[in-house]
């Protein structure tokens, strides 16, 4: 009997997380999906199970809450703790103001989600991987983790932290046979800008005006490329941009 592999994806109900869930399910992976929106998660999981004939464990949790996340993950049946791939996708941006006008609440939300949430899921799952002496952790960063742009201050700082943590994880987990990869996208048209501008769809749409941005499937395919390399190959870091974007601030808009 072939042992099916398992992928755990945070922020799994939309954007890059949802695209990864579809792609990994299509490759025969069982899934542990972590998300905050219960009904959307239930609908998404049922669709994946029906379409791909795989099993899905649904975890309604906010990655910012370590105790709750830990409870849900640690009480999974033993066979579900043999996670082959962890995709740390949950993340967001809130606001786009200069540092002196930024919202402390927005800062806390970004720091707690993008940095601490990533750490919380990694702390739990990496111990399972250490016990198995194998696994692959994918950390979703951003061009904001490579460049700093006007009014991006705290969001850029959180994604620079992801870049540093990815390097640290790679070093710390090296003796345990665990691969670690950071995927850093440029402009990807998902819910990201709607969340950043707190539901202002008109303002969010302007972010992508005049260019063809990346879509979630582009990033999911890059993640699958990294995961599907031979055992002796690790992609440490991948920066992916739309053709029309050179870096964090230089964009060719037609």
C-alpha positions as CSV (number, residue, x, y, z in Angstrom):
1,X,0.0,0.0,0.0
2,X,1.4,3.4,-1.0
3,X,1.6,5.9,1.9
4,X,0.0,9.1,0.9
5,X,1.9,12.3,1.7
6,X,0.4,15.1,3.8
7,X,0.7,18.9,3.4
8,X,-0.3,21.4,6.0
9,X,-1.3,24.9,4.7
10,X,-2.0,28.0,6.7
11,X,-4.2,30.7,5.3
12,X,-5.7,27.9,3.2
13,X,-9.1,29.3,2.0
14,X,-8.1,32.0,-0.5
15,X,-5.3,33.2,-2.7
16,X,-2.0,31.4,-2.7
17,X,-3.1,29.0,0.1
18,X,-6.2,27.9,-1.8
19,X,-4.2,27.4,-5.0
20,X,-1.6,25.3,-3.1
21,X,-4.4,23.2,-1.7
22,X,-5.7,22.4,-5.2
23,X,-2.3,21.7,-6.6
24,X,-1.1,19.4,-3.8
25,X,-4.5,17.6,-3.7
26,X,-4.1,17.0,-7.5
27,X,-0.7,15.5,-6.7
28,X,-2.3,13.1,-4.3
29,X,-1.5,14.8,-1.0
30,X,-3.8,14.6,2.0
31,X,-4.3,18.1,3.4
32,X,-4.4,19.8,6.8
33,X,-6.0,23.2,6.1
34,X,-5.8,26.0,8.7
35,X,-8.0,29.0,8.3
36,X,-10.2,31.4,10.2
37,X,-13.3,31.4,8.1
38,X,-15.2,28.2,9.1
39,X,-17.8,28.0,6.4
40,X,-15.4,28.9,3.6
41,X,-13.0,26.2,5.0
42,X,-15.7,23.6,5.1
43,X,-16.9,24.3,1.6
44,X,-13.3,24.4,0.3
45,X,-12.4,21.1,2.0
46,X,-15.5,19.3,0.7
47,X,-14.7,20.4,-2.9
48,X,-11.1,19.2,-2.6
49,X,-12.2,15.8,-1.2
50,X,-14.9,15.3,-3.8
51,X,-12.7,16.4,-6.7
52,X,-9.4,14.7,-5.9
53,X,-10.4,11.8,-3.6
54,X,-8.1,12.8,-0.8
55,X,-8.6,13.4,2.9
56,X,-8.8,16.8,4.4
57,X,-8.5,17.8,8.1
58,X,-10.0,21.2,8.8
59,X,-8.6,23.4,11.5
60,X,-10.5,26.6,12.3
61,X,-7.8,28.7,14.0
62,X,-6.0,32.0,13.9
63,X,-2.2,31.4,13.7
64,X,-1.8,34.4,16.0
65,X,-3.2,32.3,18.9
66,X,-0.5,29.8,19.8
67,X,-2.5,27.9,22.5
68,X,-5.5,27.4,20.3
69,X,-3.4,26.4,17.2
70,X,-1.2,24.1,19.3
71,X,-4.3,22.4,20.8
72,X,-5.9,21.7,17.4
73,X,-2.6,20.4,15.9
74,X,-1.4,18.4,18.8
75,X,-4.7,16.6,19.2
76,X,-4.6,15.4,15.6
77,X,-4.3,11.5,15.2
78,X,-0.7,10.3,15.1
79,X,-0.8,9.5,11.4
80,X,-1.7,13.1,10.6
81,X,1.4,14.4,12.3
82,X,3.6,12.8,9.7
83,X,3.5,16.1,7.7
84,X,5.7,16.1,4.6
85,X,5.2,19.7,3.7
86,X,4.4,22.8,5.8
87,X,3.4,25.9,3.8
88,X,3.5,28.9,6.0
89,X,1.2,31.0,3.9
90,X,-1.0,33.0,6.4
91,X,0.0,36.6,6.2
92,X,-1.4,40.1,5.5
93,X,-0.7,43.7,5.2
94,X,-2.8,46.4,6.9
95,X,-2.6,50.1,5.8
96,X,-0.2,52.0,3.7
97,X,0.8,55.1,5.7
98,X,4.1,56.7,6.7
99,X,5.5,55.6,10.0
100,X,4.4,58.6,12.0
101,X,0.8,58.1,10.9
102,X,0.6,54.3,11.1
103,X,-1.9,52.4,13.2
104,X,-0.5,50.5,16.2
105,X,-3.4,48.0,15.8
106,X,-2.4,47.4,12.2
107,X,1.3,47.0,13.3
108,X,0.3,44.4,15.9
109,X,-1.9,42.5,13.4
110,X,1.0,42.3,10.9
111,X,3.6,41.4,13.4
112,X,1.4,38.8,15.1
113,X,0.4,37.2,11.9
114,X,3.4,37.4,9.6
115,X,6.1,36.7,12.1
116,X,4.7,35.2,15.3
117,X,2.1,33.1,13.4
118,X,4.7,31.7,11.2
119,X,6.9,30.9,14.2
120,X,4.0,29.2,16.0
121,X,3.1,26.8,13.2
122,X,6.8,26.1,12.6
123,X,7.5,25.3,16.2
124,X,4.8,22.7,16.3
125,X,5.3,21.0,12.9
126,X,9.1,21.2,12.8
127,X,9.2,19.0,15.9
128,X,7.1,16.4,14.0
129,X,9.5,16.6,11.1
130,X,12.6,16.3,13.4
131,X,11.1,13.0,14.7
132,X,10.7,11.7,11.2
133,X,14.1,13.1,10.0
134,X,12.4,14.6,6.9
135,X,10.1,17.3,5.7
136,X,10.0,20.5,3.8
137,X,9.0,23.9,5.1
138,X,7.9,26.6,2.7
139,X,7.8,30.2,4.0
140,X,5.8,32.7,1.9
141,X,7.7,36.0,2.0
142,X,7.4,38.9,-0.4
143,X,9.4,41.3,-2.6
144,X,8.8,43.5,0.6
145,X,11.3,41.2,2.3
146,X,13.9,42.2,-0.2
147,X,13.1,45.9,-0.9
148,X,11.6,48.6,1.3
149,X,9.1,50.9,-0.4
150,X,7.4,54.2,0.7
151,X,4.8,53.7,3.4
152,X,5.5,49.9,3.5
153,X,7.6,50.3,6.7
154,X,6.1,47.7,9.1
155,X,4.9,45.3,6.5
156,X,8.3,45.3,4.9
157,X,9.9,44.8,8.3
158,X,7.7,41.7,8.9
159,X,8.7,40.2,5.5
160,X,12.3,41.0,6.1
161,X,11.9,39.0,9.3
162,X,10.5,36.1,7.3
163,X,13.5,36.2,5.0
164,X,15.8,36.1,8.1
165,X,13.8,33.3,9.8
166,X,13.9,31.3,6.6
167,X,17.7,31.4,6.7
168,X,17.8,30.6,10.4
169,X,15.5,27.6,9.9
170,X,17.6,26.3,7.1
171,X,20.6,26.3,9.4
172,X,18.9,24.9,12.5
173,X,17.1,22.1,10.7
174,X,19.9,21.1,8.4
175,X,21.1,18.2,10.7
176,X,17.6,16.8,10.7
177,X,17.3,16.4,6.9
178,X,14.5,19.0,6.7
179,X,14.4,21.3,3.6
180,X,13.5,25.0,4.0
181,X,12.5,27.3,1.2
182,X,11.3,30.9,1.0
183,X,9.1,32.0,-1.9
184,X,9.0,35.8,-2.4
185,X,6.3,37.0,-4.8
186,X,6.0,40.4,-6.3
187,X,2.5,41.7,-7.3
188,X,0.0,38.8,-7.0
189,X,-3.7,39.6,-7.6
190,X,-5.5,38.0,-4.6
191,X,-7.4,39.3,-1.6
192,X,-4.1,40.9,-0.4
193,X,-4.8,44.5,-1.5
194,X,-8.5,44.3,-0.5
195,X,-7.3,43.3,3.0
196,X,-4.6,46.0,3.0
197,X,-7.1,48.7,2.2
198,X,-9.7,47.2,4.5
199,X,-12.3,46.4,1.9
200,X,-11.9,49.3,-0.4
201,X,-12.0,47.4,-3.7
202,X,-11.6,50.5,-5.8
203,X,-8.3,51.4,-4.2
204,X,-7.2,47.7,-4.2
205,X,-7.9,47.4,-8.0
206,X,-5.6,50.4,-8.8
207,X,-2.6,48.4,-7.4
208,X,-2.8,46.2,-10.5
209,X,-3.9,48.8,-13.1
210,X,-1.8,48.8,-16.3
211,X,0.0,45.5,-15.9
212,X,-0.6,41.8,-15.8
213,X,0.1,40.7,-12.2
214,X,0.9,37.3,-11.0
215,X,-1.9,35.0,-10.0
216,X,-2.1,32.6,-7.1
217,X,-1.6,29.6,-9.4
218,X,1.8,31.0,-10.5
219,X,3.1,30.9,-6.9
220,X,1.5,27.5,-6.2
221,X,3.4,26.1,-9.2
222,X,6.7,27.6,-8.0
223,X,6.1,26.0,-4.6
224,X,5.4,22.7,-6.2
225,X,8.6,23.0,-8.2
226,X,10.6,23.5,-5.0
227,X,8.9,20.6,-3.2
228,X,9.2,18.2,-6.2
229,X,13.0,18.5,-6.5
230,X,15.1,15.3,-5.9
231,X,16.1,14.6,-2.3
232,X,19.5,16.1,-2.7
233,X,18.2,19.5,-4.0
234,X,17.0,22.3,-1.9
235,X,15.7,25.6,-3.3
236,X,16.7,28.1,-0.5
237,X,15.1,31.2,-1.9
238,X,13.0,32.1,-4.9
239,X,12.0,35.7,-6.0
240,X,9.1,35.7,-8.5
241,X,7.9,38.9,-10.2
242,X,5.4,39.8,-13.0
243,X,7.3,40.6,-16.2
244,X,6.2,44.2,-15.8
245,X,7.7,44.6,-12.3
246,X,11.5,45.0,-11.8
247,X,11.5,45.4,-8.0
248,X,9.4,46.7,-5.1
249,X,8.8,50.1,-6.7
250,X,9.7,50.0,-10.4
251,X,6.7,48.9,-12.4
252,X,6.0,49.3,-16.2
253,X,2.3,50.3,-16.3
254,X,0.9,50.6,-19.8
